[in-house]
Amino acid sequence: MLSRILFFVQNIPEDTDKSILDFLFQQFPGFVECRVLPGKGTMAFVEYENEEQSGTVLSQLNGFEIEDDRRITIQYAKK
């Protein structure tokens, strides 16, 4: 199921600043915004303009090592 919004849930270090996530995801065309869930600093929603762009990000960053031995997991958000 394709979606413009990616939901990544695992292994974002709790002390990761939103600006770091913005920097990571802004590198890809179509970036709209990154929203860290209040009280759940290890989860965030990232939105792109279309499904093709979000699919590219999913294939490029799923498993990305954001910190030593901390790989983020990205999956599509439910519509």
N, C-alpha and C positions, 0 to 999 in steps of 0.2 A: 504494500500500500504506500503510495507516494504522498508526500505532504511538503508544504513549504516550510514547516516548522520542524526542527530537529530537537529531540529531547535527549540530553545526555545525563546519565544518572550515576555513574560509578567513578570513583577515584579522582574526583576534583578535590584537591587539597582544600580543607576548610579555610585556610588563610589566603587562598587565591583571590586577588583583587579583581573586580569586574573589568578593570582596564586591561588586564592581561588576557582575559577571555575575549574582550572586544578586539584587541590586537590580533589574536590568533584567528578569529573568524572573519575579520575585515579583509584579510588577505585574499579572500575569494570573491569574485564578482557577484553582485546581487545582494550583498549583506544588507539587512534592514535593521535588526537590533538583537541584542542579547539581554535577556531578563533572568537574573538570578532570583530564585524563589526565596521569599522572606523566611528566615528561620531555618532554611535548608541550603546553606551555602555550598553544599556538594552537588546541587542540581540547578540546571538552568534550561531555559528555552532559547533557541537561536532561530531567527527567522530570515529567510531569503525571499527574493522576488518571485521565484518559480521553482517547480519541482526539479527541473533539470539542474539548476544551480545547487539546490540542497542535496541532490543525489551525488554531485561531484564532491561536495564537502564531506558527505558521509563516507564515500570511498577513500578520500584522501586523509581524513583525520580520525576515523574510527580506530582506536588503539594507539593514538598519538601519546607519546610519553611527555606529559606536562611537567613532570618532576621525576627524579630518579626513582625507578620502579613504580611509578604511578601513571598508568595508562587510562585515558578517558574512554568511556564506552558511549557511543552515539547510536541512537535508534530514532525512528520516526515517531513523532507524537501522534496520539490518536486524534482523528478529526472530530 
